[in-house]
Amino acid sequence: MNISNLKILNKAETFLTEIARSKIVIQALLVGIISGLLVISFRVCITDLFTFISGSVKNFLSINNY
């Protein structure tokens, strides 16, 4: 192989390495965003569930007191 072919191969290797790194970064960002959304939705669901249970218990107790 001559020197120009080696330079082309080195540039191609560098380019492919950068693409691989950017894919890893994008995947990490997507995982972070998705897990953040799941945590937020889980927290909202749990809060709504406890609010519903609390209201149901209050209604049940107020109905049985009269």
N, CA, C, O and CB atoms as a CASP TS submission, in Angstrom:
PFRMAT TS
TARGET T0000
AUTHOR 0000-0000-0000
METHOD Language model
MODEL 1
PARENT N/A
ATOM      1  N   MET     1       0.847  -1.188   0.000  1.00  0.00           N
ATOM      2  CA  MET     1       0.000   0.000   0.000  1.00  0.00           C
ATOM      3  C   MET     1       0.882   1.236   0.000  1.00  0.00           C
ATOM      4  O   MET     1       1.931   1.283   0.641  1.00  0.00           O
ATOM      5  CB  MET     1      -0.958   0.006   1.220  1.00  0.00           C
ATOM      6  N   ASN     2       0.431   2.212  -0.724  1.00  0.00           N
ATOM      7  CA  ASN     2       1.203   3.448  -0.722  1.00  0.00           C
ATOM      8  C   ASN     2       0.674   4.397   0.356  1.00  0.00           C
ATOM      9  O   ASN     2      -0.319   4.113   1.027  1.00  0.00           O
ATOM     10  CB  ASN     2       1.152   4.123  -2.113  1.00  0.00           C
ATOM     11  N   ILE     3       1.347   5.502   0.499  1.00  0.00           N
ATOM     12  CA  ILE     3       1.057   6.442   1.585  1.00  0.00           C
ATOM     13  C   ILE     3      -0.324   7.077   1.424  1.00  0.00           C
ATOM     14  O   ILE     3      -1.006   7.298   2.424  1.00  0.00           O
ATOM     15  CB  ILE     3       2.129   7.534   1.640  1.00  0.00           C
ATOM     16  N   SER     4      -0.752   7.373   0.214  1.00  0.00           N
ATOM     17  CA  SER     4      -2.063   8.009   0.020  1.00  0.00           C
ATOM     18  C   SER     4      -3.197   7.069   0.430  1.00  0.00           C
ATOM     19  O   SER     4      -4.202   7.513   0.985  1.00  0.00           O
ATOM     20  CB  SER     4      -2.241   8.437  -1.450  1.00  0.00           C
ATOM     21  N   ASN     5      -3.039   5.781   0.160  1.00  0.00           N
ATOM     22  CA  ASN     5      -4.057   4.820   0.590  1.00  0.00           C
ATOM     23  C   ASN     5      -4.115   4.721   2.109  1.00  0.00           C
ATOM     24  O   ASN     5      -5.199   4.603   2.681  1.00  0.00           O
ATOM     25  CB  ASN     5      -3.778   3.441  -0.013  1.00  0.00           C
ATOM     26  N   LEU     6      -2.962   4.767   2.766  1.00  0.00           N
ATOM     27  CA  LEU     6      -2.936   4.729   4.226  1.00  0.00           C
ATOM     28  C   LEU     6      -3.601   5.964   4.816  1.00  0.00           C
ATOM     29  O   LEU     6      -4.314   5.870   5.816  1.00  0.00           O
ATOM     30  CB  LEU     6      -1.498   4.616   4.731  1.00  0.00           C
ATOM     31  N   LYS     7      -3.370   7.123   4.200  1.00  0.00           N
ATOM     32  CA  LYS     7      -4.011   8.351   4.681  1.00  0.00           C
ATOM     33  C   LYS     7      -5.526   8.258   4.544  1.00  0.00           C
ATOM     34  O   LYS     7      -6.267   8.665   5.439  1.00  0.00           O
ATOM     35  CB  LYS     7      -3.485   9.575   3.908  1.00  0.00           C
ATOM     36  N   ILE     8      -5.975   7.722   3.424  1.00  0.00           N
ATOM     37  CA  ILE     8      -7.419   7.565   3.214  1.00  0.00           C
ATOM     38  C   ILE     8      -8.004   6.603   4.238  1.00  0.00           C
ATOM     39  O   ILE     8      -9.077   6.855   4.786  1.00  0.00           O
ATOM     40  CB  ILE     8      -7.710   7.063   1.785  1.00  0.00           C
ATOM     41  N   LEU     9      -7.305   5.503   4.497  1.00  0.00           N
ATOM     42  CA  LEU     9      -7.782   4.542   5.488  1.00  0.00           C
ATOM     43  C   LEU     9      -7.812   5.147   6.887  1.00  0.00           C
ATOM     44  O   LEU     9      -8.743   4.894   7.652  1.00  0.00           O
ATOM     45  CB  LEU     9      -6.905   3.297   5.480  1.00  0.00           C
ATOM     46  N   ASN    10      -6.800   5.945   7.228  1.00  0.00           N
ATOM     47  CA  ASN    10      -6.774   6.602   8.534  1.00  0.00           C
ATOM     48  C   ASN    10      -7.926   7.591   8.672  1.00  0.00           C
ATOM     49  O   ASN    10      -8.555   7.671   9.727  1.00  0.00           O
ATOM     50  CB  ASN    10      -5.437   7.319   8.746  1.00  0.00           C
ATOM     51  N   LYS    11      -8.202   8.345   7.606  1.00  0.00           N
ATOM     52  CA  LYS    11      -9.319   9.293   7.652  1.00  0.00           C
ATOM     53  C   LYS    11     -10.647   8.555   7.761  1.00  0.00           C
ATOM     54  O   LYS    11     -11.542   8.983   8.489  1.00  0.00           O
ATOM     55  CB  LYS    11      -9.315  10.196   6.403  1.00  0.00           C
ATOM     56  N   ALA    12     -10.773   7.454   7.042  1.00  0.00           N
ATOM     57  CA  ALA    12     -12.002   6.661   7.117  1.00  0.00           C
ATOM     58  C   ALA    12     -12.185   6.077   8.513  1.00  0.00           C
ATOM     59  O   ALA    12     -13.293   6.055   9.047  1.00  0.00           O
ATOM     60  CB  ALA    12     -11.981   5.533   6.070  1.00  0.00           C
ATOM     61  N   GLU    13     -11.092   5.606   9.095  1.00  0.00           N
ATOM     62  CA  GLU    13     -11.162   5.060  10.449  1.00  0.00           C
ATOM     63  C   GLU    13     -11.571   6.137  11.445  1.00  0.00           C
ATOM     64  O   GLU    13     -12.408   5.896  12.315  1.00  0.00           O
ATOM     65  CB  GLU    13      -9.813   4.449  10.854  1.00  0.00           C
ATOM     66  N   THR    14     -10.987   7.318  11.321  1.00  0.00           N
ATOM     67  CA  THR    14     -11.338   8.429  12.205  1.00  0.00           C
ATOM     68  C   THR    14     -12.809   8.800  12.043  1.00  0.00           C
ATOM     69  O   THR    14     -13.512   9.022  13.029  1.00  0.00           O
ATOM     70  CB  THR    14     -10.447   9.651  11.919  1.00  0.00           C
ATOM     71  N   PHE    15     -13.267   8.864  10.801  1.00  0.00           N
ATOM     72  CA  PHE    15     -14.662   9.208  10.524  1.00  0.00           C
ATOM     73  C   PHE    15     -15.616   8.182  11.128  1.00  0.00           C
ATOM     74  O   PHE    15     -16.611   8.551  11.752  1.00  0.00           O
ATOM     75  CB  PHE    15     -14.894   9.313   9.016  1.00  0.00           C
ATOM     76  N   LEU    16     -15.320   6.906  10.946  1.00  0.00           N
ATOM     77  CA  LEU    16     -16.182   5.856  11.491  1.00  0.00           C
ATOM     78  C   LEU    16     -16.163   5.841  13.017  1.00  0.00           C
ATOM     79  O   LEU    16     -17.178   5.556  13.653  1.00  0.00           O
ATOM     80  CB  LEU    16     -15.753   4.495  10.955  1.00  0.00           C
ATOM     81  N   THR    17     -15.009   6.147  13.600  1.00  0.00           N
ATOM     82  CA  THR    17     -14.911   6.223  15.056  1.00  0.00           C
ATOM     83  C   THR    17     -15.780   7.350  15.593  1.00  0.00           C
ATOM     84  O   THR    17     -16.458   7.184  16.607  1.00  0.00           O
ATOM     85  CB  THR    17     -13.454   6.425  15.491  1.00  0.00           C
ATOM     86  N   GLU    18     -15.766   8.492  14.921  1.00  0.00           N
ATOM     87  CA  GLU    18     -16.594   9.625  15.344  1.00  0.00           C
ATOM     88  C   GLU    18     -18.078   9.302  15.221  1.00  0.00           C
ATOM     89  O   GLU    18     -18.874   9.689  16.077  1.00  0.00           O
ATOM     90  CB  GLU    18     -16.261  10.868  14.515  1.00  0.00           C
ATOM     91  N   ILE    19     -18.447   8.599  14.166  1.00  0.00           N
ATOM     92  CA  ILE    19     -19.852   8.200  14.009  1.00  0.00           C
ATOM     93  C   ILE    19     -20.265   7.271  15.149  1.00  0.00           C
ATOM     94  O   ILE    19     -21.350   7.416  15.712  1.00  0.00           O
ATOM     95  CB  ILE    19     -20.076   7.505  12.640  1.00  0.00           C
ATOM     96  N   ALA    20     -19.403   6.323  15.483  1.00  0.00           N
ATOM     97  CA  ALA    20     -19.710   5.390  16.569  1.00  0.00           C
ATOM     98  C   ALA    20     -19.845   6.126  17.893  1.00  0.00           C
ATOM     99  O   ALA    20     -20.742   5.825  18.682  1.00  0.00           O
ATOM    100  CB  ALA    20     -18.625   4.310  16.676  1.00  0.00           C
ATOM    101  N   ARG    21     -18.969   7.082  18.143  1.00  0.00           N
ATOM    102  CA  ARG    21     -19.049   7.852  19.387  1.00  0.00           C
ATOM    103  C   ARG    21     -20.328   8.667  19.434  1.00  0.00           C
ATOM    104  O   ARG    21     -20.983   8.726  20.475  1.00  0.00           O
ATOM    105  CB  ARG    21     -17.834   8.772  19.532  1.00  0.00           C
ATOM    106  N   SER    22     -20.692   9.294  18.332  1.00  0.00           N
ATOM    107  CA  SER    22     -21.904  10.111  18.332  1.00  0.00           C
ATOM    108  C   SER    22     -23.145   9.245  18.528  1.00  0.00           C
ATOM    109  O   SER    22     -24.101   9.681  19.169  1.00  0.00           O
ATOM    110  CB  SER    22     -22.016  10.906  17.024  1.00  0.00           C
ATOM    111  N   LYS    23     -23.146   8.026  17.988  1.00  0.00           N
ATOM    112  CA  LYS    23     -24.277   7.127  18.206  1.00  0.00           C
ATOM    113  C   LYS    23     -24.395   6.759  19.678  1.00  0.00           C
ATOM    114  O   LYS    23     -25.499   6.691  20.219  1.00  0.00           O
ATOM    115  CB  LYS    23     -24.130   5.860  17.353  1.00  0.00           C
ATOM    116  N   ILE    24     -23.265   6.524  20.322  1.00  0.00           N
ATOM    117  CA  ILE    24     -23.279   6.184  21.746  1.00  0.00           C
ATOM    118  C   ILE    24     -23.817   7.355  22.558  1.00  0.00           C
ATOM    119  O   ILE    24     -24.602   7.160  23.485  1.00  0.00           O
ATOM    120  CB  ILE    24     -21.863   5.797  22.232  1.00  0.00           C
ATOM    121  N   VAL    25     -23.400   8.563  22.215  1.00  0.00           N
ATOM    122  CA  VAL    25     -23.874   9.749  22.929  1.00  0.00           C
ATOM    123  C   VAL    25     -25.376   9.925  22.718  1.00  0.00           C
ATOM    124  O   VAL    25     -26.105  10.210  23.668  1.00  0.00           O
ATOM    125  CB  VAL    25     -23.114  11.010  22.458  1.00  0.00           C
ATOM    126  N   ILE    26     -25.836   9.759  21.494  1.00  0.00           N
ATOM    127  CA  ILE    26     -27.266   9.892  21.205  1.00  0.00           C
ATOM    128  C   ILE    26     -28.066   8.828  21.951  1.00  0.00           C
ATOM    129  O   ILE    26     -29.131   9.122  22.493  1.00  0.00           O
ATOM    130  CB  ILE    26     -27.525   9.786  19.689  1.00  0.00           C
ATOM    131  N   GLN    27     -27.567   7.609  21.984  1.00  0.00           N
ATOM    132  CA  GLN    27     -28.257   6.550  22.721  1.00  0.00           C
ATOM    133  C   GLN    27     -28.316   6.867  24.207  1.00  0.00           C
ATOM    134  O   GLN    27     -29.342   6.643  24.849  1.00  0.00           O
ATOM    135  CB  GLN    27     -27.564   5.204  22.500  1.00  0.00           C
ATOM    136  N   ALA    28     -27.229   7.384  24.756  1.00  0.00           N
ATOM    137  CA  ALA    28     -27.212   7.733  26.177  1.00  0.00           C
ATOM    138  C   ALA    28     -28.212   8.848  26.469  1.00  0.00           C
ATOM    139  O   ALA    28     -28.910   8.805  27.482  1.00  0.00           O
ATOM    140  CB  ALA    28     -25.798   8.158  26.612  1.00  0.00           C
ATOM    141  N   LEU    29     -28.284   9.840  25.594  1.00  0.00           N
ATOM    142  CA  LEU    29     -29.253  10.921  25.782  1.00  0.00           C
ATOM    143  C   LEU    29     -30.685  10.403  25.710  1.00  0.00           C
ATOM    144  O   LEU    29     -31.531  10.790  26.516  1.00  0.00           O
ATOM    145  CB  LEU    29     -29.040  12.014  24.733  1.00  0.00           C
ATOM    146  N   LEU    30     -30.952   9.534  24.752  1.00  0.00           N
ATOM    147  CA  LEU    30     -32.304   8.982  24.636  1.00  0.00           C
ATOM    148  C   LEU    30     -32.682   8.147  25.854  1.00  0.00           C
ATOM    149  O   LEU    30     -33.813   8.222  26.333  1.00  0.00           O
ATOM    150  CB  LEU    30     -32.418   8.135  23.374  1.00  0.00           C
ATOM    151  N   VAL    31     -31.751   7.362  26.349  1.00  0.00           N
ATOM    152  CA  VAL    31     -32.021   6.564  27.550  1.00  0.00           C
ATOM    153  C   VAL    31     -32.306   7.482  28.734  1.00  0.00           C
ATOM    154  O   VAL    31     -33.217   7.217  29.519  1.00  0.00           O
ATOM    155  CB  VAL    31     -30.827   5.627  27.869  1.00  0.00           C
ATOM    156  N   GLY    32     -31.538   8.552  28.867  1.00  0.00           N
ATOM    157  CA  GLY    32     -31.768   9.504  29.952  1.00  0.00           C
ATOM    158  C   GLY    32     -33.122  10.173  29.859  1.00  0.00           C
ATOM    159  O   GLY    32     -33.824  10.312  30.860  1.00  0.00           O
ATOM    160  N   ILE    33     -33.490  10.588  28.661  1.00  0.00           N
ATOM    161  CA  ILE    33     -34.785  11.251  28.474  1.00  0.00           C
ATOM    162  C   ILE    33     -35.937  10.292  28.756  1.00  0.00           C
ATOM    163  O   ILE    33     -36.894  10.649  29.443  1.00  0.00           O
ATOM    164  CB  ILE    33     -34.902  11.810  27.046  1.00  0.00           C
ATOM    165  N   ILE    34     -35.844   9.084  28.228  1.00  0.00           N
ATOM    166  CA  ILE    34     -36.922   8.108  28.426  1.00  0.00           C
ATOM    167  C   ILE    34     -37.054   7.725  29.894  1.00  0.00           C
ATOM    168  O   ILE    34     -38.167   7.641  30.413  1.00  0.00           O
ATOM    169  CB  ILE    34     -36.672   6.854  27.579  1.00  0.00           C
ATOM    170  N   SER    35     -35.936   7.492  30.565  1.00  0.00           N
ATOM    171  CA  SER    35     -36.022   7.120  31.979  1.00  0.00           C
ATOM    172  C   SER    35     -36.542   8.281  32.819  1.00  0.00           C
ATOM    173  O   SER    35     -37.277   8.065  33.782  1.00  0.00           O
ATOM    174  CB  SER    35     -34.650   6.667  32.500  1.00  0.00           C
ATOM    175  N   GLY    36     -36.169   9.511  32.464  1.00  0.00           N
ATOM    176  CA  GLY    36     -36.709  10.678  33.165  1.00  0.00           C
ATOM    177  C   GLY    36     -38.212  10.788  33.001  1.00  0.00           C
ATOM    178  O   GLY    36     -38.926  11.066  33.964  1.00  0.00           O
ATOM    179  N   LEU    37     -38.697  10.573  31.786  1.00  0.00           N
ATOM    180  CA  LEU    37     -40.141  10.616  31.549  1.00  0.00           C
ATOM    181  C   LEU    37     -40.873   9.513  32.304  1.00  0.00           C
ATOM    182  O   LEU    37     -41.971   9.726  32.817  1.00  0.00           O
ATOM    183  CB  LEU    37     -40.433  10.502  30.059  1.00  0.00           C
ATOM    184  N   LEU    38     -40.263   8.338  32.369  1.00  0.00           N
ATOM    185  CA  LEU    38     -40.884   7.243  33.117  1.00  0.00           C
ATOM    186  C   LEU    38     -40.954   7.549  34.610  1.00  0.00           C
ATOM    187  O   LEU    38     -41.953   7.243  35.262  1.00  0.00           O
ATOM    188  CB  LEU    38     -40.112   5.945  32.890  1.00  0.00           C
ATOM    189  N   VAL    39     -39.907   8.147  35.148  1.00  0.00           N
ATOM    190  CA  VAL    39     -39.902   8.507  36.570  1.00  0.00           C
ATOM    191  C   VAL    39     -40.980   9.545  36.852  1.00  0.00           C
ATOM    192  O   VAL    39     -41.708   9.438  37.838  1.00  0.00           O
ATOM    193  CB  VAL    39     -38.515   9.046  36.995  1.00  0.00           C
ATOM    194  N   ILE    40     -41.082  10.546  35.988  1.00  0.00           N
ATOM    195  CA  ILE    40     -42.087  11.594  36.188  1.00  0.00           C
ATOM    196  C   ILE    40     -43.495  11.013  36.099  1.00  0.00           C
ATOM    197  O   ILE    40     -44.343  11.314  36.939  1.00  0.00           O
ATOM    198  CB  ILE    40     -41.910  12.720  35.150  1.00  0.00           C
ATOM    199  N   SER    41     -43.748  10.191  35.097  1.00  0.00           N
ATOM    200  CA  SER    41     -45.093   9.615  34.952  1.00  0.00           C
ATOM    201  C   SER    41     -45.419   8.676  36.110  1.00  0.00           C
ATOM    202  O   SER    41     -46.560   8.640  36.571  1.00  0.00           O
ATOM    203  CB  SER    41     -45.212   8.862  33.618  1.00  0.00           C
ATOM    204  N   PHE    42     -44.441   7.922  36.580  1.00  0.00           N
ATOM    205  CA  PHE    42     -44.670   7.039  37.726  1.00  0.00           C
ATOM    206  C   PHE    42     -45.016   7.855  38.963  1.00  0.00           C
ATOM    207  O   PHE    42     -45.924   7.501  39.716  1.00  0.00           O
ATOM    208  CB  PHE    42     -43.432   6.164  37.995  1.00  0.00           C
ATOM    209  N   ARG    43     -44.289   8.948  39.167  1.00  0.00           N
ATOM    210  CA  ARG    43     -44.549   9.799  40.335  1.00  0.00           C
ATOM    211  C   ARG    43     -45.945  10.410  40.265  1.00  0.00           C
ATOM    212  O   ARG    43     -46.653  10.458  41.270  1.00  0.00           O
ATOM    213  CB  ARG    43     -43.492  10.912  40.436  1.00  0.00           C
ATOM    214  N   VAL    44     -46.339  10.873  39.087  1.00  0.00           N
ATOM    215  CA  VAL    44     -47.675  11.452  38.921  1.00  0.00           C
ATOM    216  C   VAL    44     -48.746  10.396  39.174  1.00  0.00           C
ATOM    217  O   VAL    44     -49.747  10.672  39.835  1.00  0.00           O
ATOM    218  CB  VAL    44     -47.838  12.051  37.505  1.00  0.00           C
ATOM    219  N   CYS    45     -48.542   9.193  38.653  1.00  0.00           N
ATOM    220  CA  CYS    45     -49.521   8.116  38.854  1.00  0.00           C
ATOM    221  C   CYS    45     -49.649   7.750  40.324  1.00  0.00           C
ATOM    222  O   CYS    45     -50.759   7.551  40.818  1.00  0.00           O
ATOM    223  CB  CYS    45     -49.129   6.879  38.045  1.00  0.00           C
ATOM    224  N   ILE    46     -48.539   7.660  41.020  1.00  0.00           N
ATOM    225  CA  ILE    46     -48.576   7.315  42.445  1.00  0.00           C
ATOM    226  C   ILE    46     -49.273   8.415  43.234  1.00  0.00           C
ATOM    227  O   ILE    46     -50.072   8.122  44.124  1.00  0.00           O
ATOM    228  CB  ILE    46     -47.148   7.085  42.991  1.00  0.00           C
ATOM    229  N   THR    47     -48.984   9.683  42.923  1.00  0.00           N
ATOM    230  CA  THR    47     -49.626  10.799  43.608  1.00  0.00           C
ATOM    231  C   THR    47     -51.132  10.772  43.371  1.00  0.00           C
ATOM    232  O   THR    47     -51.912  10.945  44.308  1.00  0.00           O
ATOM    233  CB  THR    47     -49.034  12.139  43.136  1.00  0.00           C
ATOM    234  N   ASP    48     -51.544  10.556  42.125  1.00  0.00           N
ATOM    235  CA  ASP    48     -52.974  10.475  41.815  1.00  0.00           C
ATOM    236  C   ASP    48     -53.626   9.289  42.517  1.00  0.00           C
ATOM    237  O   ASP    48     -54.759   9.394  42.989  1.00  0.00           O
ATOM    238  CB  ASP    48     -53.186  10.367  40.303  1.00  0.00           C
ATOM    239  N   LEU    49     -52.930   8.176  42.589  1.00  0.00           N
ATOM    240  CA  LEU    49     -53.475   6.999  43.262  1.00  0.00           C
ATOM    241  C   LEU    49     -53.703   7.279  44.741  1.00  0.00           C
ATOM    242  O   LEU    49     -54.765   6.953  45.271  1.00  0.00           O
ATOM    243  CB  LEU    49     -52.538   5.799  43.089  1.00  0.00           C
ATOM    244  N   PHE    50     -52.726   7.877  45.416  1.00  0.00           N
ATOM    245  CA  PHE    50     -52.893   8.186  46.833  1.00  0.00           C
ATOM    246  C   PHE    50     -53.983   9.223  47.051  1.00  0.00           C
ATOM    247  O   PHE    50     -54.714   9.144  48.039  1.00  0.00           O
ATOM    248  CB  PHE    50     -51.582   8.680  47.424  1.00  0.00           C
ATOM    249  N   THR    51     -54.108  10.194  46.151  1.00  0.00           N
ATOM    250  CA  THR    51     -55.176  11.186  46.256  1.00  0.00           C
ATOM    251  C   THR    51     -56.539  10.513  46.114  1.00  0.00           C
ATOM    252  O   THR    51     -57.465  10.817  46.865  1.00  0.00           O
ATOM    253  CB  THR    51     -55.006  12.285  45.185  1.00  0.00           C
ATOM    254  N   PHE    52     -56.660   9.607  45.160  1.00  0.00           N
ATOM    255  CA  PHE    52     -57.913   8.875  44.958  1.00  0.00           C
ATOM    256  C   PHE    52     -58.258   8.025  46.177  1.00  0.00           C
ATOM    257  O   PHE    52     -59.402   8.023  46.632  1.00  0.00           O
ATOM    258  CB  PHE    52     -57.820   7.988  43.710  1.00  0.00           C
ATOM    259  N   ILE    53     -57.271   7.304  46.705  1.00  0.00           N
ATOM    260  CA  ILE    53     -57.516   6.450  47.874  1.00  0.00           C
ATOM    261  C   ILE    53     -57.904   7.298  49.073  1.00  0.00           C
ATOM    262  O   ILE    53     -58.812   6.939  49.823  1.00  0.00           O
ATOM    263  CB  ILE    53     -56.272   5.599  48.203  1.00  0.00           C
ATOM    264  N   SER    54     -57.222   8.419  49.258  1.00  0.00           N
ATOM    265  CA  SER    54     -57.532   9.300  50.381  1.00  0.00           C
ATOM    266  C   SER    54     -58.953   9.837  50.273  1.00  0.00           C
ATOM    267  O   SER    54     -59.690   9.855  51.259  1.00  0.00           O
ATOM    268  CB  SER    54     -56.533  10.460  50.444  1.00  0.00           C
ATOM    269  N   GLY    55     -59.336  10.274  49.078  1.00  0.00           N
ATOM    270  CA  GLY    55     -60.700  10.770  48.875  1.00  0.00           C
ATOM    271  C   GLY    55     -61.733   9.681  49.078  1.00  0.00           C
ATOM    272  O   GLY    55     -62.794   9.932  49.648  1.00  0.00           O
ATOM    273  N   SER    56     -61.437   8.477  48.619  1.00  0.00           N
ATOM    274  CA  SER    56     -62.375   7.360  48.785  1.00  0.00           C
ATOM    275  C   SER    56     -62.548   7.002  50.254  1.00  0.00           C
ATOM    276  O   SER    56     -63.660   6.729  50.706  1.00  0.00           O
ATOM    277  CB  SER    56     -61.892   6.132  48.003  1.00  0.00           C
ATOM    278  N   VAL    57     -61.456   7.003  50.992  1.00  0.00           N
ATOM    279  CA  VAL    57     -61.530   6.685  52.424  1.00  0.00           C
ATOM    280  C   VAL    57     -62.316   7.766  53.151  1.00  0.00           C
ATOM    281  O   VAL    57     -63.130   7.451  54.019  1.00  0.00           O
ATOM    282  CB  VAL    57     -60.110   6.544  53.038  1.00  0.00           C
ATOM    283  N   LYS    58     -62.091   9.033  52.816  1.00  0.00           N
ATOM    284  CA  LYS    58     -62.837  10.129  53.458  1.00  0.00           C
ATOM    285  C   LYS    58     -64.325  10.009  53.150  1.00  0.00           C
ATOM    286  O   LYS    58     -65.158  10.171  54.042  1.00  0.00           O
ATOM    287  CB  LYS    58     -62.306  11.506  52.985  1.00  0.00           C
ATOM    288  N   ASN    59     -64.664   9.724  51.890  1.00  0.00           N
ATOM    289  CA  ASN    59     -66.075   9.558  51.533  1.00  0.00           C
ATOM    290  C   ASN    59     -66.694   8.368  52.253  1.00  0.00           C
ATOM    291  O   ASN    59     -67.828   8.447  52.726  1.00  0.00           O
ATOM    292  CB  ASN    59     -66.224   9.387  50.021  1.00  0.00           C
ATOM    293  N   PHE    60     -65.965   7.281  52.336  1.00  0.00           N
ATOM    294  CA  PHE    60     -66.471   6.093  53.013  1.00  0.00           C
ATOM    295  C   PHE    60     -66.718   6.375  54.490  1.00  0.00           C
ATOM    296  O   PHE    60     -67.742   5.972  55.040  1.00  0.00           O
ATOM    297  CB  PHE    60     -65.490   4.927  52.854  1.00  0.00           C
ATOM    298  N   LEU    61     -65.777   7.070  55.131  1.00  0.00           N
ATOM    299  CA  LEU    61     -65.921   7.368  56.552  1.00  0.00           C
ATOM    300  C   LEU    61     -67.043   8.366  56.788  1.00  0.00           C
ATOM    301  O   LEU    61     -67.773   8.247  57.773  1.00  0.00           O
ATOM    302  CB  LEU    61     -64.609   7.908  57.120  1.00  0.00           C
ATOM    303  N   SER    62     -67.197   9.352  55.902  1.00  0.00           N
ATOM    304  CA  SER    62     -68.263  10.343  56.098  1.00  0.00           C
ATOM    305  C   SER    62     -69.635   9.722  55.860  1.00  0.00           C
ATOM    306  O   SER    62     -70.600  10.120  56.512  1.00  0.00           O
ATOM    307  CB  SER    62     -68.060  11.547  55.160  1.00  0.00           C
ATOM    308  N   ILE    63     -69.752   8.771  54.956  1.00  0.00           N
ATOM    309  CA  ILE    63     -71.034   8.096  54.716  1.00  0.00           C
ATOM    310  C   ILE    63     -71.393   7.221  55.914  1.00  0.00           C
ATOM    311  O   ILE    63     -72.558   7.165  56.308  1.00  0.00           O
ATOM    312  CB  ILE    63     -70.976   7.241  53.418  1.00  0.00           C
ATOM    313  N   ASN    64     -70.427   6.550  56.487  1.00  0.00           N
ATOM    314  CA  ASN    64     -70.697   5.646  57.606  1.00  0.00           C
ATOM    315  C   ASN    64     -70.924   6.382  58.915  1.00  0.00           C
ATOM    316  O   ASN    64     -71.471   5.795  59.849  1.00  0.00           O
ATOM    317  CB  ASN    64     -69.559   4.677  57.770  1.00  0.00           C
ATOM    318  N   ASN    65     -70.523   7.651  59.022  1.00  0.00           N
ATOM    319  CA  ASN    65     -70.736   8.409  60.256  1.00  0.00           C
ATOM    320  C   ASN    65     -72.182   8.854  60.393  1.00  0.00           C
ATOM    321  O   ASN    65     -72.631   9.113  61.509  1.00  0.00           O
ATOM    322  CB  ASN    65     -69.816   9.622  60.299  1.00  0.00           C
ATOM    323  N   TYR    66     -72.925   8.950  59.301  1.00  0.00           N
ATOM    324  CA  TYR    66     -74.307   9.445  59.369  1.00  0.00           C
ATOM    325  C   TYR    66     -75.297   8.342  59.317  1.00  0.00           C
ATOM    326  O   TYR    66     -76.501   8.590  59.364  1.00  0.00           O
ATOM    327  CB  TYR    66     -74.587  10.403  58.262  1.00  0.00           C
TER
END
